[in-house]
Each structure stands twice: as C-alpha cells, then as structure tokens.
Amino acid sequence: MNERVRAHVIVSGRVQGVFFRAETRQAARRIGVSGWVRNLPDGTVEAVFEGTRAQVDAMLDWCRQGPPTARVDDLQVQEQAATGAFSGFDVRY
C-alpha cells in the first residue's frame, strides 16, 4: 500500500491563465506528493507527481477538475517508476 509511484500527466482544455499551476502546487503540497508542474507552448499543462498510490490517485482526481476557473477537457496519464528525485513540489518555467 505504501509503494511509491509516479505519474506523468498532460492536461488539456482551458488550463493556462487560470492559476492551474499555482493551484496544482497547493493541492500537491496538501496531498503530499512531490514533483513539478509547467505550462507547455501548445496550451496544455504538464506535471509529474510522485508519492504513494493513494496520493497520486488523489492528485489525478484533482487534475480532472482543476481549479474553479479552469475547464479540463482531457487528462493523459503515463505511469512510470518512481525515482525519489524530488524533495518537494515546484512550478517550472
């Protein structure tokens, strides 16, 4: 149950200019996952979440909704092996 997992996600919809990155960072810190989030040039948001299965699943559930001003049309998830490379959760630019 405490197995660490990693999810690499791409979120599409109205997800830039709506505080998606800042709200993702707050949610990640509250849930306890590590990793990062950033905007991509094509208008999507990319993120990597690492934590227990329950923590990562909670972040994926959060991303399916996003902050109140966002509109999430699609969430692509690629599971990867956890590496323990992150010490916290950051917004990348």
Biopython code that builds the backbone (N, CA, C, O; Angstrom):
import numpy as np
from Bio.PDB.StructureBuilder import StructureBuilder

atoms = [
    (1, "MET", "N", (0.806, -1.204, 0.000)),
    (1, "MET", "CA", (0.000, 0.000, 0.000)),
    (1, "MET", "C", (0.850, 1.268, 0.000)),
    (1, "MET", "O", (0.408, 2.298, -0.510)),
    (2, "ASN", "N", (2.035, 1.220, 0.549)),
    (2, "ASN", "CA", (2.896, 2.394, 0.593)),
    (2, "ASN", "C", (3.885, 2.437, -0.563)),
    (2, "ASN", "O", (4.831, 3.224, -0.551)),
    (3, "GLU", "N", (3.663, 1.582, -1.566)),
    (3, "GLU", "CA", (4.512, 1.596, -2.747)),
    (3, "GLU", "C", (4.480, 2.978, -3.382)),
    (3, "GLU", "O", (3.413, 3.569, -3.550)),
    (4, "ARG", "N", (5.648, 3.486, -3.731)),
    (4, "ARG", "CA", (5.724, 4.804, -4.364)),
    (4, "ARG", "C", (5.565, 4.639, -5.869)),
    (4, "ARG", "O", (6.130, 3.730, -6.478)),
    (5, "VAL", "N", (4.778, 5.546, -6.453)),
    (5, "VAL", "CA", (4.515, 5.524, -7.887)),
    (5, "VAL", "C", (4.729, 6.919, -8.446)),
    (5, "VAL", "O", (4.809, 7.898, -7.703)),
    (6, "ARG", "N", (4.821, 6.993, -9.762)),
    (6, "ARG", "CA", (4.978, 8.274, -10.449)),
    (6, "ARG", "C", (3.990, 8.317, -11.605)),
    (6, "ARG", "O", (3.776, 7.322, -12.298)),
    (7, "ALA", "N", (3.389, 9.495, -11.801)),
    (7, "ALA", "CA", (2.506, 9.721, -12.945)),
    (7, "ALA", "C", (2.971, 10.969, -13.673)),
    (7, "ALA", "O", (3.178, 12.022, -13.070)),
    (8, "HIS", "N", (3.131, 10.830, -14.993)),
    (8, "HIS", "CA", (3.447, 11.955, -15.866)),
    (8, "HIS", "C", (2.139, 12.295, -16.575)),
    (8, "HIS", "O", (1.554, 11.439, -17.239)),
    (9, "VAL", "N", (1.672, 13.548, -16.440)),
    (9, "VAL", "CA", (0.362, 13.905, -16.975)),
    (9, "VAL", "C", (0.433, 15.109, -17.898)),
    (9, "VAL", "O", (1.283, 15.987, -17.751)),
    (10, "ILE", "N", (-0.482, 15.123, -18.849)),
    (10, "ILE", "CA", (-0.720, 16.265, -19.725)),
    (10, "ILE", "C", (-2.201, 16.613, -19.586)),
    (10, "ILE", "O", (-3.074, 15.774, -19.811)),
    (11, "VAL", "N", (-2.465, 17.859, -19.212)),
    (11, "VAL", "CA", (-3.832, 18.322, -19.006)),
    (11, "VAL", "C", (-4.170, 19.300, -20.126)),
    (11, "VAL", "O", (-3.439, 20.262, -20.362)),
    (12, "SER", "N", (-5.272, 19.050, -20.807)),
    (12, "SER", "CA", (-5.678, 19.963, -21.881)),
    (12, "SER", "C", (-7.058, 20.528, -21.592)),
    (12, "SER", "O", (-7.842, 19.956, -20.835)),
    (13, "GLY", "N", (-7.332, 21.657, -22.210)),
    (13, "GLY", "CA", (-8.569, 22.393, -22.019)),
    (13, "GLY", "C", (-8.221, 23.854, -21.783)),
    (13, "GLY", "O", (-7.231, 24.358, -22.312)),
    (14, "ARG", "N", (-9.029, 24.520, -20.998)),
    (14, "ARG", "CA", (-8.705, 25.904, -20.607)),
    (14, "ARG", "C", (-7.928, 25.811, -19.300)),
    (14, "ARG", "O", (-8.495, 25.919, -18.212)),
    (15, "VAL", "N", (-6.607, 25.607, -19.429)),
    (15, "VAL", "CA", (-5.781, 25.312, -18.262)),
    (15, "VAL", "C", (-4.600, 26.272, -18.105)),
    (15, "VAL", "O", (-3.820, 26.143, -17.162)),
    (16, "GLN", "N", (-4.465, 27.221, -19.013)),
    (16, "GLN", "CA", (-3.434, 28.243, -18.850)),
    (16, "GLN", "C", (-4.118, 29.583, -18.633)),
    (16, "GLN", "O", (-5.168, 29.862, -19.212)),
    (17, "GLY", "N", (-3.504, 30.413, -17.786)),
    (17, "GLY", "CA", (-4.084, 31.712, -17.481)),
    (17, "GLY", "C", (-5.229, 31.638, -16.482)),
    (17, "GLY", "O", (-5.981, 32.600, -16.323)),
    (18, "VAL", "N", (-5.363, 30.486, -15.800)),
    (18, "VAL", "CA", (-6.448, 30.292, -14.842)),
    (18, "VAL", "C", (-5.900, 29.800, -13.489)),
    (18, "VAL", "O", (-6.625, 29.188, -12.704)),
    (19, "PHE", "N", (-4.627, 30.072, -13.233)),
    (19, "PHE", "CA", (-3.963, 29.690, -11.981)),
    (19, "PHE", "C", (-3.839, 28.184, -11.801)),
    (19, "PHE", "O", (-3.738, 27.699, -10.674)),
    (20, "PHE", "N", (-3.845, 27.443, -12.901)),
    (20, "PHE", "CA", (-3.774, 25.989, -12.811)),
    (20, "PHE", "C", (-2.477, 25.544, -12.142)),
    (20, "PHE", "O", (-2.503, 24.672, -11.273)),
    (21, "ARG", "N", (-1.347, 26.125, -12.532)),
    (21, "ARG", "CA", (-0.065, 25.709, -11.941)),
    (21, "ARG", "C", (-0.011, 26.004, -10.450)),
    (21, "ARG", "O", (0.375, 25.138, -9.664)),
    (22, "ALA", "N", (-0.390, 27.205, -10.052)),
    (22, "ALA", "CA", (-0.338, 27.581, -8.635)),
    (22, "ALA", "C", (-1.281, 26.708, -7.806)),
    (22, "ALA", "O", (-0.923, 26.267, -6.714)),
    (23, "GLU", "N", (-2.470, 26.461, -8.319)),
    (23, "GLU", "CA", (-3.435, 25.629, -7.597)),
    (23, "GLU", "C", (-2.968, 24.174, -7.549)),
    (23, "GLU", "O", (-3.199, 23.481, -6.559)),
    (24, "THR", "N", (-2.314, 23.711, -8.615)),
    (24, "THR", "CA", (-1.764, 22.352, -8.616)),
    (24, "THR", "C", (-0.695, 22.226, -7.545)),
    (24, "THR", "O", (-0.654, 21.231, -6.822)),
    (25, "ARG", "N", (0.173, 23.231, -7.439)),
    (25, "ARG", "CA", (1.221, 23.202, -6.412)),
    (25, "ARG", "C", (0.587, 23.143, -5.023)),
    (25, "ARG", "O", (1.031, 22.366, -4.178)),
    (26, "GLN", "N", (-0.440, 23.948, -4.778)),
    (26, "GLN", "CA", (-1.094, 23.928, -3.464)),
    (26, "GLN", "C", (-1.723, 22.569, -3.175)),
    (26, "GLN", "O", (-1.601, 22.046, -2.067)),
    (27, "ALA", "N", (-2.396, 22.000, -4.172)),
    (27, "ALA", "CA", (-3.024, 20.690, -3.986)),
    (27, "ALA", "C", (-1.965, 19.618, -3.741)),
    (27, "ALA", "O", (-2.136, 18.762, -2.873)),
    (28, "ALA", "N", (-0.877, 19.661, -4.499)),
    (28, "ALA", "CA", (0.190, 18.668, -4.347)),
    (28, "ALA", "C", (0.813, 18.731, -2.964)),
    (28, "ALA", "O", (1.084, 17.700, -2.348)),
    (29, "ARG", "N", (1.034, 19.925, -2.487)),
    (29, "ARG", "CA", (1.618, 20.081, -1.147)),
    (29, "ARG", "C", (0.641, 19.618, -0.075)),
    (29, "ARG", "O", (1.051, 19.014, 0.916)),
    (30, "ARG", "N", (-0.642, 19.894, -0.262)),
    (30, "ARG", "CA", (-1.660, 19.464, 0.701)),
    (30, "ARG", "C", (-1.779, 17.934, 0.716)),
    (30, "ARG", "O", (-1.898, 17.328, 1.780)),
    (31, "ILE", "N", (-1.746, 17.318, -0.463)),
    (31, "ILE", "CA", (-1.895, 15.867, -0.579)),
    (31, "ILE", "C", (-0.604, 15.138, -0.210)),
    (31, "ILE", "O", (-0.634, 13.998, 0.252)),
    (32, "GLY", "N", (0.537, 15.813, -0.420)),
    (32, "GLY", "CA", (1.813, 15.232, -0.021)),
    (32, "GLY", "C", (2.616, 14.582, -1.128)),
    (32, "GLY", "O", (3.510, 13.781, -0.854)),
    (33, "VAL", "N", (2.307, 14.917, -2.394)),
    (33, "VAL", "CA", (3.109, 14.381, -3.487)),
    (33, "VAL", "C", (4.267, 15.318, -3.795)),
    (33, "VAL", "O", (4.216, 16.506, -3.477)),
    (34, "SER", "N", (5.297, 14.784, -4.410)),
    (34, "SER", "CA", (6.411, 15.595, -4.886)),
    (34, "SER", "C", (6.363, 15.620, -6.405)),
    (34, "SER", "O", (5.639, 14.842, -7.026)),
    (35, "GLY", "N", (7.156, 16.535, -7.009)),
    (35, "GLY", "CA", (7.204, 16.627, -8.460)),
    (35, "GLY", "C", (7.205, 18.058, -8.934)),
    (35, "GLY", "O", (7.769, 18.938, -8.283)),
    (36, "TRP", "N", (6.569, 18.294, -10.074)),
    (36, "TRP", "CA", (6.564, 19.628, -10.671)),
    (36, "TRP", "C", (5.393, 19.782, -11.636)),
    (36, "TRP", "O", (4.744, 18.806, -12.013)),
    (37, "VAL", "N", (5.137, 21.037, -12.029)),
    (37, "VAL", "CA", (4.101, 21.373, -12.998)),
    (37, "VAL", "C", (4.611, 22.530, -13.853)),
    (37, "VAL", "O", (5.337, 23.393, -13.359)),
    (38, "ARG", "N", (4.234, 22.553, -15.130)),
    (38, "ARG", "CA", (4.625, 23.659, -16.015)),
    (38, "ARG", "C", (3.644, 23.780, -17.174)),
    (38, "ARG", "O", (2.954, 22.827, -17.537)),
    (39, "ASN", "N", (3.603, 24.991, -17.746)),
    (39, "ASN", "CA", (2.850, 25.229, -18.970)),
    (39, "ASN", "C", (3.681, 24.782, -20.161)),
    (39, "ASN", "O", (4.906, 24.903, -20.155)),
    (40, "LEU", "N", (3.011, 24.265, -21.182)),
    (40, "LEU", "CA", (3.671, 23.927, -22.441)),
    (40, "LEU", "C", (3.229, 24.910, -23.523)),
    (40, "LEU", "O", (2.147, 25.491, -23.433)),
    (41, "PRO", "N", (4.060, 25.094, -24.539)),
    (41, "PRO", "CA", (3.747, 26.079, -25.590)),
    (41, "PRO", "C", (2.429, 25.817, -26.324)),
    (41, "PRO", "O", (1.835, 26.749, -26.867)),
    (42, "ASP", "N", (1.963, 24.567, -26.349)),
    (42, "ASP", "CA", (0.730, 24.251, -27.078)),
    (42, "ASP", "C", (-0.545, 24.542, -26.280)),
    (42, "ASP", "O", (-1.646, 24.242, -26.743)),
    (43, "GLY", "N", (-0.402, 25.128, -25.080)),
    (43, "GLY", "CA", (-1.557, 25.487, -24.278)),
    (43, "GLY", "C", (-1.958, 24.448, -23.242)),
    (43, "GLY", "O", (-2.912, 24.656, -22.493)),
    (44, "THR", "N", (-1.242, 23.339, -23.192)),
    (44, "THR", "CA", (-1.515, 22.320, -22.194)),
    (44, "THR", "C", (-0.648, 22.549, -20.954)),
    (44, "THR", "O", (0.249, 23.392, -20.953)),
    (45, "VAL", "N", (-0.931, 21.790, -19.917)),
    (45, "VAL", "CA", (-0.132, 21.806, -18.694)),
    (45, "VAL", "C", (0.445, 20.410, -18.506)),
    (45, "VAL", "O", (-0.263, 19.412, -18.647)),
    (46, "GLU", "N", (1.719, 20.347, -18.190)),
    (46, "GLU", "CA", (2.426, 19.084, -17.954)),
    (46, "GLU", "C", (2.804, 19.012, -16.482)),
    (46, "GLU", "O", (3.195, 20.017, -15.889)),
    (47, "ALA", "N", (2.689, 17.835, -15.895)),
    (47, "ALA", "CA", (3.067, 17.666, -14.489)),
    (47, "ALA", "C", (3.592, 16.261, -14.253)),
    (47, "ALA", "O", (3.273, 15.324, -14.986)),
    (48, "VAL", "N", (4.401, 16.140, -13.217)),
    (48, "VAL", "CA", (4.865, 14.842, -12.730)),
    (48, "VAL", "C", (4.548, 14.797, -11.241)),
    (48, "VAL", "O", (4.893, 15.708, -10.489)),
    (49, "PHE", "N", (3.883, 13.716, -10.829)),
    (49, "PHE", "CA", (3.522, 13.513, -9.425)),
    (49, "PHE", "C", (4.165, 12.230, -8.932)),
    (49, "PHE", "O", (4.116, 11.204, -9.611)),
    (50, "GLU", "N", (4.763, 12.284, -7.761)),
    (50, "GLU", "CA", (5.345, 11.096, -7.159)),
    (50, "GLU", "C", (4.891, 10.999, -5.711)),
    (50, "GLU", "O", (4.934, 11.981, -4.971)),
    (51, "GLY", "N", (4.457, 9.813, -5.313)),
    (51, "GLY", "CA", (4.004, 9.576, -3.949)),
    (51, "GLY", "C", (3.446, 8.181, -3.837)),
    (51, "GLY", "O", (3.710, 7.334, -4.691)),
    (52, "THR", "N", (2.675, 7.927, -2.791)),
    (52, "THR", "CA", (2.014, 6.638, -2.676)),
    (52, "THR", "C", (0.915, 6.561, -3.737)),
    (52, "THR", "O", (0.514, 7.579, -4.302)),
    (53, "ARG", "N", (0.443, 5.366, -3.996)),
    (53, "ARG", "CA", (-0.646, 5.189, -4.979)),
    (53, "ARG", "C", (-1.845, 6.064, -4.604)),
    (53, "ARG", "O", (-2.426, 6.723, -5.466)),
    (54, "ALA", "N", (-2.212, 6.072, -3.333)),
    (54, "ALA", "CA", (-3.374, 6.857, -2.903)),
    (54, "ALA", "C", (-3.140, 8.350, -3.122)),
    (54, "ALA", "O", (-4.048, 9.060, -3.554)),
    (55, "GLN", "N", (-1.937, 8.828, -2.831)),
    (55, "GLN", "CA", (-1.631, 10.247, -3.023)),
    (55, "GLN", "C", (-1.679, 10.617, -4.499)),
    (55, "GLN", "O", (-2.280, 11.626, -4.867)),
    (56, "VAL", "N", (-1.054, 9.815, -5.340)),
    (56, "VAL", "CA", (-1.030, 10.117, -6.773)),
    (56, "VAL", "C", (-2.440, 10.032, -7.350)),
    (56, "VAL", "O", (-2.825, 10.868, -8.167)),
    (57, "ASP", "N", (-3.201, 9.045, -6.938)),
    (57, "ASP", "CA", (-4.592, 8.950, -7.405)),
    (57, "ASP", "C", (-5.396, 10.185, -6.993)),
    (57, "ASP", "O", (-6.224, 10.673, -7.763)),
    (58, "ALA", "N", (-5.156, 10.688, -5.785)),
    (58, "ALA", "CA", (-5.853, 11.896, -5.326)),
    (58, "ALA", "C", (-5.471, 13.097, -6.191)),
    (58, "ALA", "O", (-6.323, 13.930, -6.500)),
    (59, "MET", "N", (-4.208, 13.193, -6.583)),
    (59, "MET", "CA", (-3.783, 14.296, -7.462)),
    (59, "MET", "C", (-4.399, 14.160, -8.841)),
    (59, "MET", "O", (-4.803, 15.158, -9.437)),
    (60, "LEU", "N", (-4.478, 12.949, -9.353)),
    (60, "LEU", "CA", (-5.100, 12.747, -10.667)),
    (60, "LEU", "C", (-6.579, 13.130, -10.617)),
    (60, "LEU", "O", (-7.097, 13.743, -11.550)),
    (61, "ASP", "N", (-7.254, 12.770, -9.531)),
    (61, "ASP", "CA", (-8.658, 13.174, -9.372)),
    (61, "ASP", "C", (-8.774, 14.694, -9.352)),
    (61, "ASP", "O", (-9.670, 15.265, -9.973)),
    (62, "TRP", "N", (-7.853, 15.348, -8.627)),
    (62, "TRP", "CA", (-7.875, 16.808, -8.571)),
    (62, "TRP", "C", (-7.667, 17.398, -9.971)),
    (62, "TRP", "O", (-8.358, 18.340, -10.357)),
    (63, "CYS", "N", (-6.721, 16.845, -10.725)),
    (63, "CYS", "CA", (-6.417, 17.366, -12.071)),
    (63, "CYS", "C", (-7.590, 17.199, -13.030)),
    (63, "CYS", "O", (-7.735, 17.992, -13.960)),
    (64, "ARG", "N", (-8.411, 16.210, -12.829)),
    (64, "ARG", "CA", (-9.567, 16.013, -13.709)),
    (64, "ARG", "C", (-10.573, 17.162, -13.568)),
    (64, "ARG", "O", (-11.370, 17.404, -14.475)),
    (65, "GLN", "N", (-10.536, 17.863, -12.441)),
    (65, "GLN", "CA", (-11.410, 19.016, -12.203)),
    (65, "GLN", "C", (-10.646, 20.327, -12.362)),
    (65, "GLN", "O", (-11.107, 21.247, -13.038)),
    (66, "GLY", "N", (-9.471, 20.403, -11.731)),
    (66, "GLY", "CA", (-8.680, 21.623, -11.752)),
    (66, "GLY", "C", (-9.294, 22.694, -10.866)),
    (66, "GLY", "O", (-10.271, 22.441, -10.163)),
    (67, "PRO", "N", (-8.718, 23.897, -10.901)),
    (67, "PRO", "CA", (-9.276, 24.989, -10.117)),
    (67, "PRO", "C", (-10.619, 25.442, -10.708)),
    (67, "PRO", "O", (-10.943, 25.091, -11.842)),
    (68, "PRO", "N", (-11.391, 26.210, -9.955)),
    (68, "PRO", "CA", (-12.738, 26.598, -10.397)),
    (68, "PRO", "C", (-12.778, 27.324, -11.747)),
    (68, "PRO", "O", (-13.758, 27.194, -12.481)),
    (69, "THR", "N", (-11.738, 28.081, -12.083)),
    (69, "THR", "CA", (-11.757, 28.853, -13.330)),
    (69, "THR", "C", (-11.271, 28.057, -14.541)),
    (69, "THR", "O", (-11.320, 28.557, -15.665)),
    (70, "ALA", "N", (-10.806, 26.834, -14.329)),
    (70, "ALA", "CA", (-10.300, 26.006, -15.425)),
    (70, "ALA", "C", (-11.416, 25.163, -16.033)),
    (70, "ALA", "O", (-12.482, 24.981, -15.444)),
    (71, "ARG", "N", (-11.135, 24.656, -17.226)),
    (71, "ARG", "CA", (-12.003, 23.666, -17.864)),
    (71, "ARG", "C", (-11.087, 22.562, -18.378)),
    (71, "ARG", "O", (-10.334, 22.770, -19.329)),
    (72, "VAL", "N", (-11.147, 21.414, -17.765)),
    (72, "VAL", "CA", (-10.304, 20.289, -18.166)),
    (72, "VAL", "C", (-11.071, 19.454, -19.179)),
    (72, "VAL", "O", (-12.141, 18.923, -18.882)),
    (73, "ASP", "N", (-10.504, 19.345, -20.389)),
    (73, "ASP", "CA", (-11.117, 18.544, -21.448)),
    (73, "ASP", "C", (-10.544, 17.136, -21.499)),
    (73, "ASP", "O", (-11.251, 16.191, -21.848)),
    (74, "ASP", "N", (-9.262, 16.989, -21.151)),
    (74, "ASP", "CA", (-8.618, 15.679, -21.248)),
    (74, "ASP", "C", (-7.454, 15.613, -20.268)),
    (74, "ASP", "O", (-6.788, 16.616, -20.009)),
    (75, "LEU", "N", (-7.221, 14.435, -19.733)),
    (75, "LEU", "CA", (-6.085, 14.171, -18.855)),
    (75, "LEU", "C", (-5.411, 12.913, -19.352)),
    (75, "LEU", "O", (-5.964, 11.819, -19.242)),
    (76, "GLN", "N", (-4.215, 13.065, -19.898)),
    (76, "GLN", "CA", (-3.422, 11.920, -20.345)),
    (76, "GLN", "C", (-2.470, 11.547, -19.220)),
    (76, "GLN", "O", (-1.753, 12.403, -18.701)),
    (77, "VAL", "N", (-2.461, 10.280, -18.840)),
    (77, "VAL", "CA", (-1.642, 9.814, -17.729)),
    (77, "VAL", "C", (-0.735, 8.693, -18.199)),
    (77, "VAL", "O", (-1.183, 7.720, -18.805)),
    (78, "GLN", "N", (0.542, 8.845, -17.910)),
    (78, "GLN", "CA", (1.514, 7.790, -18.186)),
    (78, "GLN", "C", (2.160, 7.416, -16.857)),
    (78, "GLN", "O", (2.841, 8.234, -16.238)),
    (79, "GLU", "N", (1.945, 6.177, -16.421)),
    (79, "GLU", "CA", (2.572, 5.732, -15.183)),
    (79, "GLU", "C", (4.030, 5.386, -15.452)),
    (79, "GLU", "O", (4.371, 4.810, -16.486)),
    (80, "GLN", "N", (4.878, 5.748, -14.503)),
    (80, "GLN", "CA", (6.312, 5.498, -14.609)),
    (80, "GLN", "C", (6.806, 4.983, -13.268)),
    (80, "GLN", "O", (6.089, 5.046, -12.269)),
    (81, "ALA", "N", (8.030, 4.476, -13.245)),
    (81, "ALA", "CA", (8.634, 4.035, -11.994)),
    (81, "ALA", "C", (9.033, 5.257, -11.174)),
    (81, "ALA", "O", (9.596, 6.213, -11.708)),
    (82, "ALA", "N", (8.745, 5.224, -9.898)),
    (82, "ALA", "CA", (9.145, 6.314, -9.005)),
    (82, "ALA", "C", (10.667, 6.308, -8.869)),
    (82, "ALA", "O", (11.296, 5.250, -8.834)),
    (83, "THR", "N", (11.246, 7.507, -8.791)),
    (83, "THR", "CA", (12.698, 7.619, -8.674)),
    (83, "THR", "C", (13.144, 8.264, -7.380)),
    (83, "THR", "O", (14.307, 8.139, -6.996)),
    (84, "GLY", "N", (12.246, 8.948, -6.706)),
    (84, "GLY", "CA", (12.623, 9.662, -5.493)),
    (84, "GLY", "C", (13.460, 10.894, -5.769)),
    (84, "GLY", "O", (14.164, 11.379, -4.883)),
    (85, "ALA", "N", (13.393, 11.406, -6.992)),
    (85, "ALA", "CA", (14.252, 12.514, -7.415)),
    (85, "ALA", "C", (13.806, 13.875, -6.883)),
    (85, "ALA", "O", (14.570, 14.838, -6.958)),
    (86, "PHE", "N", (12.599, 13.977, -6.351)),
    (86, "PHE", "CA", (12.066, 15.277, -5.955)),
    (86, "PHE", "C", (11.988, 15.394, -4.441)),
    (86, "PHE", "O", (11.634, 14.441, -3.747)),
    (87, "SER", "N", (12.321, 16.569, -3.943)),
    (87, "SER", "CA", (12.243, 16.795, -2.496)),
    (87, "SER", "C", (10.999, 17.595, -2.110)),
    (87, "SER", "O", (10.699, 17.734, -0.924)),
    (88, "GLY", "N", (10.290, 18.109, -3.074)),
    (88, "GLY", "CA", (9.091, 18.890, -2.833)),
    (88, "GLY", "C", (8.302, 18.989, -4.120)),
    (88, "GLY", "O", (8.451, 18.154, -5.012)),
    (89, "PHE", "N", (7.457, 20.013, -4.222)),
    (89, "PHE", "CA", (6.682, 20.214, -5.442)),
    (89, "PHE", "C", (6.876, 21.646, -5.904)),
    (89, "PHE", "O", (6.693, 22.584, -5.128)),
    (90, "ASP", "N", (7.246, 21.816, -7.174)),
    (90, "ASP", "CA", (7.584, 23.132, -7.705)),
    (90, "ASP", "C", (6.855, 23.426, -9.001)),
    (90, "ASP", "O", (6.424, 22.522, -9.717)),
    (91, "VAL", "N", (6.730, 24.719, -9.283)),
    (91, "VAL", "CA", (6.284, 25.191, -10.593)),
    (91, "VAL", "C", (7.545, 25.420, -11.410)),
    (91, "VAL", "O", (8.468, 26.107, -10.972)),
    (92, "ARG", "N", (7.573, 24.839, -12.598)),
    (92, "ARG", "CA", (8.700, 25.058, -13.514)),
    (92, "ARG", "C", (8.291, 26.032, -14.592)),
    (92, "ARG", "O", (7.124, 26.110, -14.976)),
    (93, "TYR", "N", (9.277, 26.781, -15.076)),
    (93, "TYR", "CA", (9.038, 27.785, -16.124)),
    (93, "TYR", "C", (9.863, 27.484, -17.338)),
    (93, "TYR", "O", (9.798, 28.217, -18.325)),
]
sb = StructureBuilder()
sb.init_structure("model")
sb.init_model(0)
sb.init_chain("A")
sb.init_seg("    ")
for serial, (resi, resn, name, xyz) in enumerate(atoms, 1):
    if name == "N":
        sb.init_residue(resn, " ", resi, " ")
    sb.init_atom(name, np.array(xyz, "f"), 0.0, 1.0, " ", f" {name:<3s}", serial, name[0])
structure = sb.get_structure()
